[in-house]
């Protein structure tokens, strides 16, 4: 079984789940950093997984 990476705080759904998709992190606008430090919302990836169509 493949190990899934832990979800970042900004993720709303697990990667690969139908109806979800990547989006730019709203807190760092995709830069992956906040105030020179790693953005905790996206874990420094600059992206979060969001549910689509749920609002
Ligand atoms: Zn971020």
mmCIF file of the protein (N, C-alpha, C, O) and its ligand, coordinates in Angstrom:
data_MODEL
# 
_entry.id   MODEL 
# 
loop_
_entity.id 
_entity.type 
_entity.pdbx_number_of_molecules 
1 polymer     1 
2 non-polymer 1 
# 
_entity_poly.entity_id                      1 
_entity_poly.type                           'polypeptide(L)' 
_entity_poly.nstd_linkage                   no 
_entity_poly.nstd_monomer                   no 
_entity_poly.pdbx_seq_one_letter_code       
;(UNK)(UNK)(UNK)(UNK)(UNK)(UNK)(UNK)(UNK)(UNK)(UNK)(UNK)(UNK)(UNK)(UNK)(UNK)(UNK)
(UNK)(UNK)(UNK)(UNK)(UNK)(UNK)(UNK)(UNK)(UNK)(UNK)(UNK)(UNK)(UNK)(UNK)(UNK)(UNK)
(UNK)(UNK)(UNK)(UNK)(UNK)(UNK)(UNK)(UNK)(UNK)(UNK)(UNK)(UNK)(UNK)(UNK)(UNK)(UNK)
(UNK)(UNK)(UNK)(UNK)(UNK)(UNK)(UNK)
;
_entity_poly.pdbx_seq_one_letter_code_can   XXXXXXXXXXXXXXXXXXXXXXXXXXXXXXXXXXXXXXXXXXXXXXXXXXXXXXX 
_entity_poly.pdbx_strand_id                 A 
# 
loop_
_entity_poly_seq.entity_id 
_entity_poly_seq.num 
_entity_poly_seq.mon_id 
_entity_poly_seq.hetero 
1 1  UNK n 
1 2  UNK n 
1 3  UNK n 
1 4  UNK n 
1 5  UNK n 
1 6  UNK n 
1 7  UNK n 
1 8  UNK n 
1 9  UNK n 
1 10 UNK n 
1 11 UNK n 
1 12 UNK n 
1 13 UNK n 
1 14 UNK n 
1 15 UNK n 
1 16 UNK n 
1 17 UNK n 
1 18 UNK n 
1 19 UNK n 
1 20 UNK n 
1 21 UNK n 
1 22 UNK n 
1 23 UNK n 
1 24 UNK n 
1 25 UNK n 
1 26 UNK n 
1 27 UNK n 
1 28 UNK n 
1 29 UNK n 
1 30 UNK n 
1 31 UNK n 
1 32 UNK n 
1 33 UNK n 
1 34 UNK n 
1 35 UNK n 
1 36 UNK n 
1 37 UNK n 
1 38 UNK n 
1 39 UNK n 
1 40 UNK n 
1 41 UNK n 
1 42 UNK n 
1 43 UNK n 
1 44 UNK n 
1 45 UNK n 
1 46 UNK n 
1 47 UNK n 
1 48 UNK n 
1 49 UNK n 
1 50 UNK n 
1 51 UNK n 
1 52 UNK n 
1 53 UNK n 
1 54 UNK n 
1 55 UNK n 
# 
loop_
_struct_asym.id 
_struct_asym.entity_id 
A 1 
B 2 
# 
loop_
_chem_comp.id 
_chem_comp.type 
_chem_comp.mon_nstd_flag 
UNK 'L-peptide linking' . 
ZN  non-polymer         . 
# 
_pdbx_entity_nonpoly.entity_id   2 
_pdbx_entity_nonpoly.name        ? 
_pdbx_entity_nonpoly.comp_id     ZN 
# 
_pdbx_nonpoly_scheme.asym_id         B 
_pdbx_nonpoly_scheme.entity_id       2 
_pdbx_nonpoly_scheme.mon_id          ZN 
_pdbx_nonpoly_scheme.ndb_seq_num     1 
_pdbx_nonpoly_scheme.pdb_seq_num     101 
_pdbx_nonpoly_scheme.auth_seq_num    101 
_pdbx_nonpoly_scheme.pdb_mon_id      ZN 
_pdbx_nonpoly_scheme.auth_mon_id     ZN 
_pdbx_nonpoly_scheme.pdb_strand_id   A 
_pdbx_nonpoly_scheme.pdb_ins_code    . 
# 
loop_
_atom_site.group_PDB 
_atom_site.id 
_atom_site.type_symbol 
_atom_site.label_atom_id 
_atom_site.label_alt_id 
_atom_site.label_comp_id 
_atom_site.label_asym_id 
_atom_site.label_entity_id 
_atom_site.label_seq_id 
_atom_site.pdbx_PDB_ins_code 
_atom_site.Cartn_x 
_atom_site.Cartn_y 
_atom_site.Cartn_z 
_atom_site.occupancy 
_atom_site.B_iso_or_equiv 
_atom_site.pdbx_formal_charge 
_atom_site.auth_seq_id 
_atom_site.auth_comp_id 
_atom_site.auth_asym_id 
_atom_site.auth_atom_id 
_atom_site.pdbx_PDB_model_num 
ATOM   1   N  N  . UNK A 1 1  ? 0.836   -1.209 0.000  1.00 0.00 ? 1   UNK A N  1 
ATOM   2   C  CA . UNK A 1 1  ? 0.000   0.000  0.000  1.00 0.00 ? 1   UNK A CA 1 
ATOM   3   C  C  . UNK A 1 1  ? 0.862   1.245  0.000  1.00 0.00 ? 1   UNK A C  1 
ATOM   4   O  O  . UNK A 1 1  ? 1.819   1.357  0.766  1.00 0.00 ? 1   UNK A O  1 
ATOM   5   N  N  . UNK A 1 2  ? 0.515   2.168  -0.857 1.00 0.00 ? 2   UNK A N  1 
ATOM   6   C  CA . UNK A 1 2  ? 1.309   3.386  -0.962 1.00 0.00 ? 2   UNK A CA 1 
ATOM   7   C  C  . UNK A 1 2  ? 0.997   4.328  0.192  1.00 0.00 ? 2   UNK A C  1 
ATOM   8   O  O  . UNK A 1 2  ? -0.151  4.500  0.601  1.00 0.00 ? 2   UNK A O  1 
ATOM   9   N  N  . UNK A 1 3  ? 2.043   4.916  0.687  1.00 0.00 ? 3   UNK A N  1 
ATOM   10  C  CA . UNK A 1 3  ? 1.858   5.878  1.775  1.00 0.00 ? 3   UNK A CA 1 
ATOM   11  C  C  . UNK A 1 3  ? 1.368   7.203  1.209  1.00 0.00 ? 3   UNK A C  1 
ATOM   12  O  O  . UNK A 1 3  ? 1.966   7.753  0.284  1.00 0.00 ? 3   UNK A O  1 
ATOM   13  N  N  . UNK A 1 4  ? 0.294   7.701  1.761  1.00 0.00 ? 4   UNK A N  1 
ATOM   14  C  CA . UNK A 1 4  ? -0.192  9.005  1.333  1.00 0.00 ? 4   UNK A CA 1 
ATOM   15  C  C  . UNK A 1 4  ? 0.517   10.086 2.134  1.00 0.00 ? 4   UNK A C  1 
ATOM   16  O  O  . UNK A 1 4  ? 0.677   9.964  3.349  1.00 0.00 ? 4   UNK A O  1 
ATOM   17  N  N  . UNK A 1 5  ? 0.941   11.146 1.451  1.00 0.00 ? 5   UNK A N  1 
ATOM   18  C  CA . UNK A 1 5  ? 1.528   12.252 2.208  1.00 0.00 ? 5   UNK A CA 1 
ATOM   19  C  C  . UNK A 1 5  ? 0.466   12.891 3.078  1.00 0.00 ? 5   UNK A C  1 
ATOM   20  O  O  . UNK A 1 5  ? -0.712  12.901 2.718  1.00 0.00 ? 5   UNK A O  1 
ATOM   21  N  N  . UNK A 1 6  ? 0.871   13.425 4.218  1.00 0.00 ? 6   UNK A N  1 
ATOM   22  C  CA . UNK A 1 6  ? -0.115  14.052 5.100  1.00 0.00 ? 6   UNK A CA 1 
ATOM   23  C  C  . UNK A 1 6  ? -0.722  15.279 4.450  1.00 0.00 ? 6   UNK A C  1 
ATOM   24  O  O  . UNK A 1 6  ? -0.057  16.025 3.731  1.00 0.00 ? 6   UNK A O  1 
ATOM   25  N  N  . UNK A 1 7  ? -1.977  15.464 4.716  1.00 0.00 ? 7   UNK A N  1 
ATOM   26  C  CA . UNK A 1 7  ? -2.647  16.634 4.161  1.00 0.00 ? 7   UNK A CA 1 
ATOM   27  C  C  . UNK A 1 7  ? -2.155  17.892 4.843  1.00 0.00 ? 7   UNK A C  1 
ATOM   28  O  O  . UNK A 1 7  ? -1.862  17.894 6.039  1.00 0.00 ? 7   UNK A O  1 
ATOM   29  N  N  . UNK A 1 8  ? -2.067  18.959 4.073  1.00 0.00 ? 8   UNK A N  1 
ATOM   30  C  CA . UNK A 1 8  ? -1.729  20.243 4.658  1.00 0.00 ? 8   UNK A CA 1 
ATOM   31  C  C  . UNK A 1 8  ? -2.987  20.871 5.241  1.00 0.00 ? 8   UNK A C  1 
ATOM   32  O  O  . UNK A 1 8  ? -4.105  20.530 4.853  1.00 0.00 ? 8   UNK A O  1 
ATOM   33  N  N  . UNK A 1 9  ? -2.791  21.789 6.175  1.00 0.00 ? 9   UNK A N  1 
ATOM   34  C  CA . UNK A 1 9  ? -3.952  22.409 6.825  1.00 0.00 ? 9   UNK A CA 1 
ATOM   35  C  C  . UNK A 1 9  ? -4.916  23.042 5.833  1.00 0.00 ? 9   UNK A C  1 
ATOM   36  O  O  . UNK A 1 9  ? -6.116  23.115 6.097  1.00 0.00 ? 9   UNK A O  1 
ATOM   37  N  N  . UNK A 1 10 ? -4.408  23.498 4.702  1.00 0.00 ? 10  UNK A N  1 
ATOM   38  C  CA . UNK A 1 10 ? -5.271  24.170 3.741  1.00 0.00 ? 10  UNK A CA 1 
ATOM   39  C  C  . UNK A 1 10 ? -5.988  23.223 2.801  1.00 0.00 ? 10  UNK A C  1 
ATOM   40  O  O  . UNK A 1 10 ? -6.815  23.643 1.991  1.00 0.00 ? 10  UNK A O  1 
ATOM   41  N  N  . UNK A 1 11 ? -5.665  21.933 2.912  1.00 0.00 ? 11  UNK A N  1 
ATOM   42  C  CA . UNK A 1 11 ? -6.303  20.984 2.017  1.00 0.00 ? 11  UNK A CA 1 
ATOM   43  C  C  . UNK A 1 11 ? -7.710  20.659 2.490  1.00 0.00 ? 11  UNK A C  1 
ATOM   44  O  O  . UNK A 1 11 ? -7.965  20.476 3.680  1.00 0.00 ? 11  UNK A O  1 
ATOM   45  N  N  . UNK A 1 12 ? -8.606  20.593 1.531  1.00 0.00 ? 12  UNK A N  1 
ATOM   46  C  CA . UNK A 1 12 ? -9.988  20.280 1.878  1.00 0.00 ? 12  UNK A CA 1 
ATOM   47  C  C  . UNK A 1 12 ? -10.344 18.846 1.510  1.00 0.00 ? 12  UNK A C  1 
ATOM   48  O  O  . UNK A 1 12 ? -11.348 18.304 1.972  1.00 0.00 ? 12  UNK A O  1 
ATOM   49  N  N  . UNK A 1 13 ? -9.522  18.249 0.686  1.00 0.00 ? 13  UNK A N  1 
ATOM   50  C  CA . UNK A 1 13 ? -9.812  16.886 0.262  1.00 0.00 ? 13  UNK A CA 1 
ATOM   51  C  C  . UNK A 1 13 ? -8.513  16.173 -0.050 1.00 0.00 ? 13  UNK A C  1 
ATOM   52  O  O  . UNK A 1 13 ? -7.477  16.812 -0.237 1.00 0.00 ? 13  UNK A O  1 
ATOM   53  N  N  . UNK A 1 14 ? -8.564  14.854 -0.106 1.00 0.00 ? 14  UNK A N  1 
ATOM   54  C  CA . UNK A 1 14 ? -7.367  14.108 -0.424 1.00 0.00 ? 14  UNK A CA 1 
ATOM   55  C  C  . UNK A 1 14 ? -7.104  14.171 -1.922 1.00 0.00 ? 14  UNK A C  1 
ATOM   56  O  O  . UNK A 1 14 ? -8.038  14.197 -2.723 1.00 0.00 ? 14  UNK A O  1 
ATOM   57  N  N  . UNK A 1 15 ? -5.818  14.195 -2.300 1.00 0.00 ? 15  UNK A N  1 
ATOM   58  C  CA . UNK A 1 15 ? -5.484  14.214 -3.723 1.00 0.00 ? 15  UNK A CA 1 
ATOM   59  C  C  . UNK A 1 15 ? -6.048  12.990 -4.439 1.00 0.00 ? 15  UNK A C  1 
ATOM   60  O  O  . UNK A 1 15 ? -6.003  11.874 -3.922 1.00 0.00 ? 15  UNK A O  1 
ATOM   61  N  N  . UNK A 1 16 ? -6.569  13.217 -5.614 1.00 0.00 ? 16  UNK A N  1 
ATOM   62  C  CA . UNK A 1 16 ? -7.073  12.110 -6.404 1.00 0.00 ? 16  UNK A CA 1 
ATOM   63  C  C  . UNK A 1 16 ? -8.540  11.820 -6.187 1.00 0.00 ? 16  UNK A C  1 
ATOM   64  O  O  . UNK A 1 16 ? -9.133  11.009 -6.897 1.00 0.00 ? 16  UNK A O  1 
ATOM   65  N  N  . UNK A 1 17 ? -9.130  12.488 -5.199 1.00 0.00 ? 17  UNK A N  1 
ATOM   66  C  CA . UNK A 1 17 ? -10.548 12.267 -4.949 1.00 0.00 ? 17  UNK A CA 1 
ATOM   67  C  C  . UNK A 1 17 ? -11.367 12.955 -6.046 1.00 0.00 ? 17  UNK A C  1 
ATOM   68  O  O  . UNK A 1 17 ? -11.162 14.136 -6.327 1.00 0.00 ? 17  UNK A O  1 
ATOM   69  N  N  . UNK A 1 18 ? -12.286 12.225 -6.657 1.00 0.00 ? 18  UNK A N  1 
ATOM   70  C  CA . UNK A 1 18 ? -13.136 12.845 -7.683 1.00 0.00 ? 18  UNK A CA 1 
ATOM   71  C  C  . UNK A 1 18 ? -13.871 14.057 -7.133 1.00 0.00 ? 18  UNK A C  1 
ATOM   72  O  O  . UNK A 1 18 ? -14.418 14.023 -6.031 1.00 0.00 ? 18  UNK A O  1 
ATOM   73  N  N  . UNK A 1 19 ? -13.874 15.116 -7.910 1.00 0.00 ? 19  UNK A N  1 
ATOM   74  C  CA . UNK A 1 19 ? -14.556 16.322 -7.454 1.00 0.00 ? 19  UNK A CA 1 
ATOM   75  C  C  . UNK A 1 19 ? -13.644 17.250 -6.691 1.00 0.00 ? 19  UNK A C  1 
ATOM   76  O  O  . UNK A 1 19 ? -14.077 18.296 -6.209 1.00 0.00 ? 19  UNK A O  1 
ATOM   77  N  N  . UNK A 1 20 ? -12.371 16.873 -6.574 1.00 0.00 ? 20  UNK A N  1 
ATOM   78  C  CA . UNK A 1 20 ? -11.426 17.762 -5.907 1.00 0.00 ? 20  UNK A CA 1 
ATOM   79  C  C  . UNK A 1 20 ? -10.313 18.130 -6.884 1.00 0.00 ? 20  UNK A C  1 
ATOM   80  O  O  . UNK A 1 20 ? -10.092 17.441 -7.880 1.00 0.00 ? 20  UNK A O  1 
ATOM   81  N  N  . UNK A 1 21 ? -9.627  19.208 -6.590 1.00 0.00 ? 21  UNK A N  1 
ATOM   82  C  CA . UNK A 1 21 ? -8.546  19.611 -7.478 1.00 0.00 ? 21  UNK A CA 1 
ATOM   83  C  C  . UNK A 1 21 ? -7.608  20.566 -6.781 1.00 0.00 ? 21  UNK A C  1 
ATOM   84  O  O  . UNK A 1 21 ? -7.918  21.124 -5.729 1.00 0.00 ? 21  UNK A O  1 
ATOM   85  N  N  . UNK A 1 22 ? -6.454  20.739 -7.391 1.00 0.00 ? 22  UNK A N  1 
ATOM   86  C  CA . UNK A 1 22 ? -5.489  21.655 -6.813 1.00 0.00 ? 22  UNK A CA 1 
ATOM   87  C  C  . UNK A 1 22 ? -5.883  23.092 -7.102 1.00 0.00 ? 22  UNK A C  1 
ATOM   88  O  O  . UNK A 1 22 ? -6.449  23.403 -8.150 1.00 0.00 ? 22  UNK A O  1 
ATOM   89  N  N  . UNK A 1 23 ? -5.575  23.951 -6.160 1.00 0.00 ? 23  UNK A N  1 
ATOM   90  C  CA . UNK A 1 23 ? -5.804  25.367 -6.362 1.00 0.00 ? 23  UNK A CA 1 
ATOM   91  C  C  . UNK A 1 23 ? -4.675  26.121 -5.682 1.00 0.00 ? 23  UNK A C  1 
ATOM   92  O  O  . UNK A 1 23 ? -4.001  25.584 -4.803 1.00 0.00 ? 23  UNK A O  1 
ATOM   93  N  N  . UNK A 1 24 ? -4.475  27.339 -6.082 1.00 0.00 ? 24  UNK A N  1 
ATOM   94  C  CA . UNK A 1 24 ? -3.436  28.129 -5.438 1.00 0.00 ? 24  UNK A CA 1 
ATOM   95  C  C  . UNK A 1 24 ? -3.795  28.360 -3.978 1.00 0.00 ? 24  UNK A C  1 
ATOM   96  O  O  . UNK A 1 24 ? -4.952  28.597 -3.629 1.00 0.00 ? 24  UNK A O  1 
ATOM   97  N  N  . UNK A 1 25 ? -2.788  28.284 -3.150 1.00 0.00 ? 25  UNK A N  1 
ATOM   98  C  CA . UNK A 1 25 ? -3.013  28.543 -1.737 1.00 0.00 ? 25  UNK A CA 1 
ATOM   99  C  C  . UNK A 1 25 ? -3.457  30.000 -1.548 1.00 0.00 ? 25  UNK A C  1 
ATOM   100 O  O  . UNK A 1 25 ? -2.787  30.925 -2.007 1.00 0.00 ? 25  UNK A O  1 
ATOM   101 N  N  . UNK A 1 26 ? -4.585  30.190 -0.873 1.00 0.00 ? 26  UNK A N  1 
ATOM   102 C  CA . UNK A 1 26 ? -5.110  31.550 -0.704 1.00 0.00 ? 26  UNK A CA 1 
ATOM   103 C  C  . UNK A 1 26 ? -4.285  32.376 0.280  1.00 0.00 ? 26  UNK A C  1 
ATOM   104 O  O  . UNK A 1 26 ? -4.378  33.604 0.294  1.00 0.00 ? 26  UNK A O  1 
ATOM   105 N  N  . UNK A 1 27 ? -3.494  31.717 1.088  1.00 0.00 ? 27  UNK A N  1 
ATOM   106 C  CA . UNK A 1 27 ? -2.751  32.448 2.112  1.00 0.00 ? 27  UNK A CA 1 
ATOM   107 C  C  . UNK A 1 27 ? -1.425  32.987 1.596  1.00 0.00 ? 27  UNK A C  1 
ATOM   108 O  O  . UNK A 1 27 ? -0.977  34.050 2.026  1.00 0.00 ? 27  UNK A O  1 
ATOM   109 N  N  . UNK A 1 28 ? -0.795  32.262 0.676  1.00 0.00 ? 28  UNK A N  1 
ATOM   110 C  CA . UNK A 1 28 ? 0.497   32.709 0.156  1.00 0.00 ? 28  UNK A CA 1 
ATOM   111 C  C  . UNK A 1 28 ? 0.423   32.979 -1.342 1.00 0.00 ? 28  UNK A C  1 
ATOM   112 O  O  . UNK A 1 28 ? 1.427   33.313 -1.971 1.00 0.00 ? 28  UNK A O  1 
ATOM   113 N  N  . UNK A 1 29 ? -0.772  32.831 -1.908 1.00 0.00 ? 29  UNK A N  1 
ATOM   114 C  CA . UNK A 1 29 ? -0.981  33.083 -3.334 1.00 0.00 ? 29  UNK A CA 1 
ATOM   115 C  C  . UNK A 1 29 ? -0.057  32.243 -4.212 1.00 0.00 ? 29  UNK A C  1 
ATOM   116 O  O  . UNK A 1 29 ? 0.365   32.686 -5.280 1.00 0.00 ? 29  UNK A O  1 
ATOM   117 N  N  . UNK A 1 30 ? 0.244   31.061 -3.770 1.00 0.00 ? 30  UNK A N  1 
ATOM   118 C  CA . UNK A 1 30 ? 1.007   30.145 -4.597 1.00 0.00 ? 30  UNK A CA 1 
ATOM   119 C  C  . UNK A 1 30 ? 2.509   30.248 -4.437 1.00 0.00 ? 30  UNK A C  1 
ATOM   120 O  O  . UNK A 1 30 ? 3.257   29.513 -5.082 1.00 0.00 ? 30  UNK A O  1 
ATOM   121 N  N  . UNK A 1 31 ? 2.956   31.155 -3.584 1.00 0.00 ? 31  UNK A N  1 
ATOM   122 C  CA . UNK A 1 31 ? 4.402   31.315 -3.413 1.00 0.00 ? 31  UNK A CA 1 
ATOM   123 C  C  . UNK A 1 31 ? 4.975   30.240 -2.486 1.00 0.00 ? 31  UNK A C  1 
ATOM   124 O  O  . UNK A 1 31 ? 6.158   29.909 -2.563 1.00 0.00 ? 31  UNK A O  1 
ATOM   125 N  N  . UNK A 1 32 ? 4.143   29.714 -1.634 1.00 0.00 ? 32  UNK A N  1 
ATOM   126 C  CA . UNK A 1 32 ? 4.611   28.684 -0.699 1.00 0.00 ? 32  UNK A CA 1 
ATOM   127 C  C  . UNK A 1 32 ? 5.294   29.261 0.521  1.00 0.00 ? 32  UNK A C  1 
ATOM   128 O  O  . UNK A 1 32 ? 5.759   28.525 1.392  1.00 0.00 ? 32  UNK A O  1 
ATOM   129 N  N  . UNK A 1 33 ? 5.354   30.592 0.582  1.00 0.00 ? 33  UNK A N  1 
ATOM   130 C  CA . UNK A 1 33 ? 6.031   31.203 1.728  1.00 0.00 ? 33  UNK A CA 1 
ATOM   131 C  C  . UNK A 1 33 ? 5.199   32.343 2.305  1.00 0.00 ? 33  UNK A C  1 
ATOM   132 O  O  . UNK A 1 33 ? 4.467   33.034 1.596  1.00 0.00 ? 33  UNK A O  1 
ATOM   133 N  N  . UNK A 1 34 ? 5.335   32.506 3.572  1.00 0.00 ? 34  UNK A N  1 
ATOM   134 C  CA . UNK A 1 34 ? 4.711   33.631 4.236  1.00 0.00 ? 34  UNK A CA 1 
ATOM   135 C  C  . UNK A 1 34 ? 5.737   34.294 5.134  1.00 0.00 ? 34  UNK A C  1 
ATOM   136 O  O  . UNK A 1 34 ? 6.309   33.654 6.016  1.00 0.00 ? 34  UNK A O  1 
ATOM   137 N  N  . UNK A 1 35 ? 5.965   35.559 4.912  1.00 0.00 ? 35  UNK A N  1 
ATOM   138 C  CA . UNK A 1 35 ? 6.925   36.298 5.730  1.00 0.00 ? 35  UNK A CA 1 
ATOM   139 C  C  . UNK A 1 35 ? 8.281   35.609 5.753  1.00 0.00 ? 35  UNK A C  1 
ATOM   140 O  O  . UNK A 1 35 ? 8.955   35.589 6.782  1.00 0.00 ? 35  UNK A O  1 
ATOM   141 N  N  . UNK A 1 36 ? 8.678   35.046 4.621  1.00 0.00 ? 36  UNK A N  1 
ATOM   142 C  CA . UNK A 1 36 ? 9.994   34.430 4.542  1.00 0.00 ? 36  UNK A CA 1 
ATOM   143 C  C  . UNK A 1 36 ? 10.067  33.035 5.114  1.00 0.00 ? 36  UNK A C  1 
ATOM   144 O  O  . UNK A 1 36 ? 11.126  32.407 5.105  1.00 0.00 ? 36  UNK A O  1 
ATOM   145 N  N  . UNK A 1 37 ? 8.931   32.541 5.618  1.00 0.00 ? 37  UNK A N  1 
ATOM   146 C  CA . UNK A 1 37 ? 8.927   31.196 6.176  1.00 0.00 ? 37  UNK A CA 1 
ATOM   147 C  C  . UNK A 1 37 ? 7.955   30.330 5.378  1.00 0.00 ? 37  UNK A C  1 
ATOM   148 O  O  . UNK A 1 37 ? 7.126   30.835 4.621  1.00 0.00 ? 37  UNK A O  1 
ATOM   149 N  N  . UNK A 1 38 ? 8.073   29.040 5.559  1.00 0.00 ? 38  UNK A N  1 
ATOM   150 C  CA . UNK A 1 38 ? 7.203   28.128 4.849  1.00 0.00 ? 38  UNK A CA 1 
ATOM   151 C  C  . UNK A 1 38 ? 5.747   28.361 5.227  1.00 0.00 ? 38  UNK A C  1 
ATOM   152 O  O  . UNK A 1 38 ? 5.395   28.432 6.405  1.00 0.00 ? 38  UNK A O  1 
ATOM   153 N  N  . UNK A 1 39 ? 4.919   28.475 4.211  1.00 0.00 ? 39  UNK A N  1 
ATOM   154 C  CA . UNK A 1 39 ? 3.496   28.668 4.467  1.00 0.00 ? 39  UNK A CA 1 
ATOM   155 C  C  . UNK A 1 39 ? 2.916   27.408 5.096  1.00 0.00 ? 39  UNK A C  1 
ATOM   156 O  O  . UNK A 1 39 ? 3.050   26.312 4.551  1.00 0.00 ? 39  UNK A O  1 
ATOM   157 N  N  . UNK A 1 40 ? 2.280   27.571 6.232  1.00 0.00 ? 40  UNK A N  1 
ATOM   158 C  CA . UNK A 1 40 ? 1.750   26.411 6.949  1.00 0.00 ? 40  UNK A CA 1 
ATOM   159 C  C  . UNK A 1 40 ? 0.437   25.925 6.366  1.00 0.00 ? 40  UNK A C  1 
ATOM   160 O  O  . UNK A 1 40 ? 0.035   24.780 6.574  1.00 0.00 ? 40  UNK A O  1 
ATOM   161 N  N  . UNK A 1 41 ? -0.223  26.801 5.637  1.00 0.00 ? 41  UNK A N  1 
ATOM   162 C  CA . UNK A 1 41 ? -1.512  26.410 5.071  1.00 0.00 ? 41  UNK A CA 1 
ATOM   163 C  C  . UNK A 1 41 ? -1.345  25.354 3.991  1.00 0.00 ? 41  UNK A C  1 
ATOM   164 O  O  . UNK A 1 41 ? -2.122  24.403 3.903  1.00 0.00 ? 41  UNK A O  1 
ATOM   165 N  N  . UNK A 1 42 ? -0.309  25.540 3.167  1.00 0.00 ? 42  UNK A N  1 
ATOM   166 C  CA . UNK A 1 42 ? -0.105  24.617 2.055  1.00 0.00 ? 42  UNK A CA 1 
ATOM   167 C  C  . UNK A 1 42 ? 1.150   23.774 2.272  1.00 0.00 ? 42  UNK A C  1 
ATOM   168 O  O  . UNK A 1 42 ? 1.484   22.925 1.445  1.00 0.00 ? 42  UNK A O  1 
ATOM   169 N  N  . UNK A 1 43 ? 1.833   24.006 3.370  1.00 0.00 ? 43  UNK A N  1 
ATOM   170 C  CA . UNK A 1 43 ? 3.033   23.225 3.628  1.00 0.00 ? 43  UNK A CA 1 
ATOM   171 C  C  . UNK A 1 43 ? 4.181   23.608 2.728  1.00 0.00 ? 43  UNK A C  1 
ATOM   172 O  O  . UNK A 1 43 ? 5.124   22.834 2.564  1.00 0.00 ? 43  UNK A O  1 
ATOM   173 N  N  . UNK A 1 44 ? 4.120   24.781 2.143  1.00 0.00 ? 44  UNK A N  1 
ATOM   174 C  CA . UNK A 1 44 ? 5.206   25.254 1.300  1.00 0.00 ? 44  UNK A CA 1 
ATOM   175 C  C  . UNK A 1 44 ? 5.059   24.846 -0.152 1.00 0.00 ? 44  UNK A C  1 
ATOM   176 O  O  . UNK A 1 44 ? 5.933   25.133 -0.971 1.00 0.00 ? 44  UNK A O  1 
ATOM   177 N  N  . UNK A 1 45 ? 3.971   24.184 -0.476 1.00 0.00 ? 45  UNK A N  1 
ATOM   178 C  CA . UNK A 1 45 ? 3.777   23.750 -1.858 1.00 0.00 ? 45  UNK A CA 1 
ATOM   179 C  C  . UNK A 1 45 ? 3.175   24.855 -2.707 1.00 0.00 ? 45  UNK A C  1 
ATOM   180 O  O  . UNK A 1 45 ? 3.307   24.843 -3.931 1.00 0.00 ? 45  UNK A O  1 
ATOM   181 N  N  . UNK A 1 46 ? 2.518   25.803 -2.070 1.00 0.00 ? 46  UNK A N  1 
ATOM   182 C  CA . UNK A 1 46 ? 1.854   26.868 -2.817 1.00 0.00 ? 46  UNK A CA 1 
ATOM   183 C  C  . UNK A 1 46 ? 0.508   26.440 -3.379 1.00 0.00 ? 46  UNK A C  1 
ATOM   184 O  O  . UNK A 1 46 ? -0.185  27.210 -4.045 1.00 0.00 ? 46  UNK A O  1 
ATOM   185 N  N  . UNK A 1 47 ? 0.160   25.205 -3.095 1.00 0.00 ? 47  UNK A N  1 
ATOM   186 C  CA . UNK A 1 47 ? -1.108  24.694 -3.621 1.00 0.00 ? 47  UNK A CA 1 
ATOM   187 C  C  . UNK A 1 47 ? -1.875  23.980 -2.527 1.00 0.00 ? 47  UNK A C  1 
ATOM   188 O  O  . UNK A 1 47 ? -1.282  23.407 -1.613 1.00 0.00 ? 47  UNK A O  1 
ATOM   189 N  N  . UNK A 1 48 ? -3.173  24.016 -2.620 1.00 0.00 ? 48  UNK A N  1 
ATOM   190 C  CA . UNK A 1 48 ? -4.016  23.275 -1.701 1.00 0.00 ? 48  UNK A CA 1 
ATOM   191 C  C  . UNK A 1 48 ? -5.002  22.449 -2.523 1.00 0.00 ? 48  UNK A C  1 
ATOM   192 O  O  . UNK A 1 48 ? -5.287  22.763 -3.679 1.00 0.00 ? 48  UNK A O  1 
ATOM   193 N  N  . UNK A 1 49 ? -5.503  21.413 -1.918 1.00 0.00 ? 49  UNK A N  1 
ATOM   194 C  CA . UNK A 1 49 ? -6.512  20.587 -2.585 1.00 0.00 ? 49  UNK A CA 1 
ATOM   195 C  C  . UNK A 1 49 ? -7.888  21.043 -2.116 1.00 0.00 ? 49  UNK A C  1 
ATOM   196 O  O  . UNK A 1 49 ? -8.203  21.017 -0.926 1.00 0.00 ? 49  UNK A O  1 
ATOM   197 N  N  . UNK A 1 50 ? -8.683  21.452 -3.067 1.00 0.00 ? 50  UNK A N  1 
ATOM   198 C  CA . UNK A 1 50 ? -9.994  21.950 -2.712 1.00 0.00 ? 50  UNK A CA 1 
ATOM   199 C  C  . UNK A 1 50 ? -11.077 21.129 -3.376 1.00 0.00 ? 50  UNK A C  1 
ATOM   200 O  O  . UNK A 1 50 ? -10.899 20.599 -4.472 1.00 0.00 ? 50  UNK A O  1 
ATOM   201 N  N  . UNK A 1 51 ? -12.199 21.034 -2.693 1.00 0.00 ? 51  UNK A N  1 
ATOM   202 C  CA . UNK A 1 51 ? -13.357 20.377 -3.296 1.00 0.00 ? 51  UNK A CA 1 
ATOM   203 C  C  . UNK A 1 51 ? -13.958 21.290 -4.337 1.00 0.00 ? 51  UNK A C  1 
ATOM   204 O  O  . UNK A 1 51 ? -14.039 22.502 -4.140 1.00 0.00 ? 51  UNK A O  1 
ATOM   205 N  N  . UNK A 1 52 ? -14.380 20.711 -5.448 1.00 0.00 ? 52  UNK A N  1 
ATOM   206 C  CA . UNK A 1 52 ? -14.976 21.509 -6.522 1.00 0.00 ? 52  UNK A CA 1 
ATOM   207 C  C  . UNK A 1 52 ? -16.494 21.344 -6.489 1.00 0.00 ? 52  UNK A C  1 
ATOM   208 O  O  . UNK A 1 52 ? -17.008 20.233 -6.352 1.00 0.00 ? 52  UNK A O  1 
ATOM   209 N  N  . UNK A 1 53 ? -17.174 22.424 -6.612 1.00 0.00 ? 53  UNK A N  1 
ATOM   210 C  CA . UNK A 1 53 ? -18.619 22.387 -6.694 1.00 0.00 ? 53  UNK A CA 1 
ATOM   211 C  C  . UNK A 1 53 ? -19.303 22.409 -5.344 1.00 0.00 ? 53  UNK A C  1 
ATOM   212 O  O  . UNK A 1 53 ? -20.530 22.398 -5.257 1.00 0.00 ? 53  UNK A O  1 
ATOM   213 N  N  . UNK A 1 54 ? -18.490 22.441 -4.280 1.00 0.00 ? 54  UNK A N  1 
ATOM   214 C  CA . UNK A 1 54 ? -19.077 22.464 -2.953 1.00 0.00 ? 54  UNK A CA 1 
ATOM   215 C  C  . UNK A 1 54 ? -19.227 23.867 -2.428 1.00 0.00 ? 54  UNK A C  1 
ATOM   216 O  O  . UNK A 1 54 ? -19.678 24.063 -1.299 1.00 0.00 ? 54  UNK A O  1 
ATOM   217 N  N  . UNK A 1 55 ? -18.864 24.832 -3.213 1.00 0.00 ? 55  UNK A N  1 
ATOM   218 C  CA . UNK A 1 55 ? -19.013 26.181 -2.732 1.00 0.00 ? 55  UNK A CA 1 
ATOM   219 C  C  . UNK A 1 55 ? -17.682 26.806 -2.578 1.00 0.00 ? 55  UNK A C  1 
ATOM   220 O  O  . UNK A 1 55 ? -17.587 27.965 -2.177 1.00 0.00 ? 55  UNK A O  1 
HETATM 221 ZN ZN . ZN  B 2 .  ? 0.434   28.665 1.180  1.00 0.00 ? 101 ZN  A ZN 1 
# 
